[in-house]
Amino acid sequence: MDIKKTDVFSGIGVFTIQMIANGIWYAFQKNKIFLTIGIIFAVIISIFIVIIIGLRRKLRVQEEYFDKQIENLGIDSLKKEKDELLESIASLNNRINDVERERDDINQEIDSLEQEIELLKNKCEYYINTASVNRKILYSLKNRKKYENIELQALIAEIEYIFRDDVFSKNAKMNTSIFLQDDKGQCKILVSTKHSPGTIDKLRLDKGSLVGTAFKEKRIIYCGDIDNRKADVPFLDLDDDRQYQSILAIPLSVDDTTEFVLVITCTKINCLQETFNKYQDVIQRYLELLCILLFISFNQEEL
């Protein structure tokens, strides 16, 4: 059983009062002077006891108060430190996130720069390859030599190589052809990398064909999925055994006249256009050189 200090002091007080009362009664029986002295003494003792008990109680209350204050101060301090630590952690997490985002942005920029460098490197190699064409042009000009189909075929093979190298696929097949237009608007193949001589001699496309439209409208026409082409794509399916799925027609115009149309086909769906967008300046350079070869010795009566 838990006996509190107040209970002990209460028992002592009762015992003391009882002793005082017994003393007063005894003094009263013996002598009134002793009674008076005893009463005064008892009062003094009682006052001291009351004061002592009151002071002890007040001291205990003060101790409990200060203990509570100390405890509260400690908890508040810890809570404050905890909040400060949480804020620091949150700030560090935000900074880490910012650094990670910056790192991702830098990595993306590095990847983009590496792609641009690789693209420029490839373009430089393609431009270097035009040196041989320039020498052929100079030779033709000097000796008034007409072009040969094998030279034109080699030149469009260089253009096809750009697409083949960029859209590399073991199962993809490509064909590159140059189409000219006669006085009647019929388009014929001048030279091709894959078409047989029989196809070159027989194939004729009218003004409503994709090639004819490129001639007439002087615009680049692309279709990435011929089997699922839109109704406004001017494509005529002349061959039931057609294998190619993508087609790109690039006209070369001088002044207001379309001199020829370069047509590239591929058996792979949705290709060619991205390569053309990347290497458009290089391809344009090749086409201009090819046009110069044609201008050197081209005779309209040969059509």
C-alpha positions as CSV (number, residue, x, y, z in Angstrom):
1,M,0.0,0.0,0.0
2,D,1.3,3.4,-1.0
3,I,1.5,5.8,2.1
4,K,1.9,9.4,1.1
5,K,3.9,12.0,3.1
6,T,0.8,14.0,3.8
7,D,-0.8,11.0,5.5
8,V,2.2,10.6,7.8
9,F,2.2,14.3,8.7
10,S,-1.5,14.1,9.3
11,G,-1.0,11.2,11.8
12,I,1.8,13.1,13.6
13,G,-0.4,16.2,13.8
14,V,-3.3,14.3,15.4
15,F,-1.0,12.6,17.9
16,T,0.6,16.0,18.8
17,I,-2.7,17.6,19.3
18,Q,-3.8,14.7,21.4
19,M,-0.7,15.0,23.6
20,I,-1.2,18.8,23.9
21,A,-4.9,18.2,24.9
22,N,-3.8,15.7,27.6
23,G,-1.2,18.1,28.8
24,I,-3.7,20.9,29.1
25,W,-6.1,18.8,31.0
26,Y,-3.4,17.7,33.4
27,A,-2.3,21.3,33.8
28,F,-5.8,22.4,34.5
29,Q,-6.2,19.9,37.2
30,K,-2.9,21.0,38.9
31,N,-2.6,24.7,38.4
32,K,-4.3,27.5,36.2
33,I,-0.9,29.1,35.5
34,F,0.4,26.0,34.0
35,L,-2.9,25.9,32.1
36,T,-2.3,29.3,30.6
37,I,1.3,28.5,29.8
38,G,0.3,25.3,28.3
39,I,-2.3,26.9,26.1
40,I,0.1,29.5,24.9
41,F,2.7,26.8,24.2
42,A,0.2,24.6,22.5
43,V,-0.9,27.5,20.3
44,I,2.7,28.3,19.4
45,I,3.4,24.7,18.6
46,S,0.3,24.4,16.6
47,I,1.2,27.5,14.6
48,F,4.6,26.1,13.9
49,I,3.2,22.8,12.8
50,V,0.7,24.4,10.5
51,I,3.4,26.7,9.0
52,I,5.8,23.7,8.5
53,I,3.1,21.6,6.9
54,G,2.0,24.6,4.7
55,L,5.6,25.2,3.6
56,R,6.3,21.6,2.9
57,R,3.1,21.4,0.8
58,K,4.0,24.6,-1.1
59,L,7.5,23.3,-1.6
60,R,6.2,20.0,-3.0
61,V,3.8,21.9,-5.3
62,Q,6.7,24.1,-6.5
63,E,8.9,21.0,-7.1
64,E,6.1,19.4,-9.1
65,Y,5.6,22.6,-11.1
66,F,9.3,23.1,-11.9
67,D,9.6,19.4,-12.7
68,K,6.7,19.7,-15.1
69,Q,8.2,22.9,-16.6
70,I,11.6,21.2,-17.1
71,E,9.9,18.2,-18.7
72,N,7.8,20.5,-21.0
73,L,10.9,22.5,-21.9
74,G,12.7,19.3,-22.8
75,I,9.8,18.0,-25.0
76,D,9.3,21.3,-26.7
77,S,13.0,21.5,-27.5
78,L,13.0,18.0,-28.9
79,K,9.9,18.7,-30.9
80,K,11.5,21.8,-32.3
81,E,14.7,20.0,-33.2
82,K,12.6,17.3,-34.8
83,D,10.7,19.8,-36.9
84,E,13.9,21.5,-37.9
85,L,15.4,18.1,-38.9
86,L,12.3,17.3,-40.9
87,E,12.5,20.6,-42.7
88,S,16.2,20.0,-43.4
89,I,15.4,16.6,-44.8
90,A,12.6,18.0,-46.9
91,S,14.9,20.7,-48.2
92,L,17.6,18.1,-49.0
93,N,15.1,15.9,-50.8
94,N,14.0,18.9,-52.9
95,R,17.6,19.7,-53.7
96,I,18.3,16.0,-54.6
97,N,15.3,16.1,-56.9
98,D,16.5,19.3,-58.5
99,V,20.0,17.8,-58.9
100,E,18.5,14.6,-60.5
101,R,16.4,16.7,-62.9
102,E,19.5,18.7,-63.8
103,R,21.4,15.5,-64.3
104,D,18.6,14.1,-66.6
105,D,18.6,17.4,-68.5
106,I,22.3,17.3,-68.9
107,N,22.2,13.6,-70.0
108,Q,19.5,14.5,-72.6
109,E,21.6,17.4,-73.9
110,I,24.6,15.1,-74.1
111,D,22.6,12.5,-76.0
112,S,21.3,15.2,-78.3
113,L,24.8,16.6,-78.9
114,E,26.1,13.1,-79.6
115,Q,23.3,12.5,-82.1
116,E,24.1,15.8,-83.8
117,I,27.8,15.1,-83.9
118,E,27.1,11.7,-85.4
119,L,24.7,13.3,-87.9
120,L,27.3,15.9,-88.9
121,K,30.0,13.2,-89.2
122,N,27.8,11.2,-91.6
123,K,27.0,14.3,-93.6
124,C,30.7,15.1,-93.9
125,E,31.3,11.7,-95.2
126,Y,28.5,12.0,-97.8
127,Y,29.7,15.4,-98.8
128,I,33.2,14.0,-99.3
129,N,31.8,11.4,-101.6
130,T,30.5,14.1,-103.9
131,A,34.1,14.9,-104.8
132,S,34.1,12.1,-107.4
133,V,30.9,13.4,-108.9
134,N,32.4,16.8,-109.2
135,R,35.4,15.4,-111.0
136,K,33.1,13.6,-113.5
137,I,31.3,16.8,-114.1
138,L,34.5,18.7,-114.8
139,Y,35.7,15.9,-117.1
140,S,32.4,16.0,-119.0
141,L,32.5,19.7,-119.3
142,K,36.1,19.7,-120.5
143,N,35.7,16.9,-123.0
144,R,32.0,17.6,-123.9
145,K,31.3,14.1,-123.0
146,K,27.7,12.9,-122.5
147,Y,26.7,11.2,-119.3
148,E,26.3,7.5,-119.2
149,N,23.6,5.7,-117.4
150,I,26.1,3.8,-115.3
151,E,27.3,7.2,-113.9
152,L,23.8,8.3,-113.1
153,Q,23.0,4.9,-111.6
154,A,26.1,5.2,-109.3
155,L,25.0,8.6,-108.2
156,I,21.5,7.6,-107.3
157,A,22.9,4.5,-105.6
158,E,24.8,7.0,-103.3
159,I,21.5,8.6,-102.4
160,E,19.9,5.3,-101.8
161,Y,22.8,4.3,-99.6
162,I,22.0,7.3,-97.3
163,F,18.5,5.9,-96.7
164,R,19.7,2.3,-96.5
165,D,22.3,3.2,-93.9
166,D,19.9,5.2,-91.8
167,V,16.9,2.8,-92.1
168,F,19.0,-0.3,-91.8
169,S,17.1,-3.6,-91.8
170,K,18.1,-6.9,-93.2
171,N,14.6,-7.6,-94.5
172,A,14.0,-4.2,-96.1
173,K,14.5,-3.8,-99.8
174,M,14.9,-0.4,-101.5
175,N,14.8,0.9,-105.1
176,T,15.7,4.4,-106.3
177,S,14.7,5.7,-109.7
178,I,14.9,8.9,-111.7
179,F,11.8,9.9,-113.6
180,L,11.7,12.3,-116.5
181,Q,8.6,13.7,-118.2
182,D,7.9,13.9,-121.9
183,D,5.9,16.6,-123.8
184,K,2.7,14.6,-123.3
185,G,3.1,14.5,-119.6
186,Q,4.0,10.8,-119.5
187,C,6.7,9.9,-116.9
188,K,9.3,7.4,-117.8
189,I,12.3,6.0,-115.9
190,L,15.7,7.3,-116.9
191,V,17.7,5.2,-114.6
192,S,17.1,2.9,-111.6
193,T,19.0,0.9,-109.1
194,K,16.7,-2.2,-109.1
195,H,14.3,-2.0,-112.1
196,S,15.1,-4.3,-114.9
197,P,15.7,-2.9,-118.4
198,G,12.3,-4.4,-119.5
199,T,10.5,-2.5,-116.8
200,I,12.4,0.7,-117.5
201,D,11.3,0.5,-121.2
202,K,7.7,-0.3,-120.5
203,L,6.7,1.6,-117.4
204,R,4.9,4.9,-118.1
205,L,3.0,6.9,-115.5
206,D,0.5,9.7,-116.3
207,K,-0.2,13.0,-114.7
208,G,-2.6,11.6,-112.2
209,S,0.0,9.2,-110.7
210,L,2.1,10.0,-107.6
211,V,5.1,10.8,-109.8
212,G,3.1,12.9,-112.2
213,T,1.6,14.9,-109.3
214,A,5.1,15.6,-107.9
215,F,6.1,16.9,-111.4
216,K,3.0,19.1,-111.7
217,E,2.8,20.4,-108.1
218,K,6.6,20.6,-107.6
219,R,6.2,19.2,-104.1
220,I,7.6,16.3,-102.1
221,I,5.1,13.5,-101.7
222,Y,5.5,10.8,-99.1
223,C,3.3,7.8,-98.2
224,G,4.5,5.5,-95.4
225,D,1.9,2.8,-95.7
226,I,0.6,2.4,-99.2
227,D,-1.8,-0.4,-98.4
228,N,-3.5,1.9,-95.9
229,R,-3.1,5.1,-97.7
230,K,-5.5,8.0,-97.5
231,A,-7.8,8.7,-100.4
232,D,-6.0,12.0,-101.3
233,V,-2.7,10.2,-101.9
234,P,-2.3,10.1,-105.7
235,F,-1.0,6.5,-106.0
236,L,-1.9,4.1,-108.7
237,D,-1.3,0.4,-108.0
238,L,-0.2,-0.9,-111.4
239,D,1.5,-4.1,-110.1
240,D,-0.4,-6.8,-108.2
241,D,2.9,-8.2,-107.1
242,R,4.1,-4.9,-105.5
243,Q,6.2,-5.5,-102.4
244,Y,7.2,-1.9,-101.4
245,Q,5.1,-0.2,-98.7
246,S,6.8,3.2,-98.4
247,I,7.3,5.7,-101.2
248,L,9.0,9.1,-101.4
249,A,9.0,11.4,-104.4
250,I,11.4,14.3,-104.5
251,P,11.2,16.7,-107.4
252,L,14.2,18.8,-108.5
253,S,13.1,22.1,-109.9
254,V,15.1,24.8,-111.7
255,D,13.3,28.2,-112.0
256,D,9.7,27.2,-112.6
257,T,10.3,23.8,-114.2
258,T,10.6,20.4,-112.7
259,E,13.5,18.7,-114.3
260,F,13.1,15.3,-112.8
261,V,11.7,13.4,-109.9
262,L,13.7,11.1,-107.6
263,V,11.5,8.2,-106.4
264,I,12.6,6.0,-103.5
265,T,10.6,2.9,-102.4
266,C,11.1,0.6,-99.5
267,T,9.4,-2.7,-98.3
268,K,9.5,-1.4,-94.7
269,I,6.4,0.5,-93.5
270,N,6.7,4.2,-92.3
271,C,10.3,4.9,-93.2
272,L,12.2,7.2,-95.6
273,Q,10.7,10.5,-94.4
274,E,12.7,10.8,-91.2
275,T,15.9,10.1,-93.1
276,F,15.0,12.7,-95.7
277,N,14.3,15.3,-93.0
278,K,17.8,14.7,-91.4
279,Y,19.8,14.5,-94.7
280,Q,17.7,16.9,-96.8
281,D,20.7,19.2,-97.5
282,V,23.0,16.4,-98.6
283,I,20.3,14.8,-100.8
284,Q,19.6,18.1,-102.4
285,R,23.3,18.5,-103.1
286,Y,23.4,15.1,-104.9
287,L,20.3,15.9,-106.9
288,E,21.8,19.2,-108.0
289,L,24.9,17.4,-109.2
290,L,22.8,14.8,-111.0
291,C,20.9,17.7,-112.7
292,I,24.2,19.2,-113.8
293,L,25.2,16.0,-115.4
294,L,21.8,15.9,-117.2
295,F,22.2,19.6,-118.4
296,I,25.6,18.9,-119.8
297,S,24.5,16.5,-122.5
298,F,20.7,16.2,-122.2
299,N,18.8,16.3,-125.5
300,Q,15.1,16.8,-125.3
301,E,14.6,14.9,-128.5
302,E,15.8,11.7,-126.8
303,L,12.5,11.4,-124.9
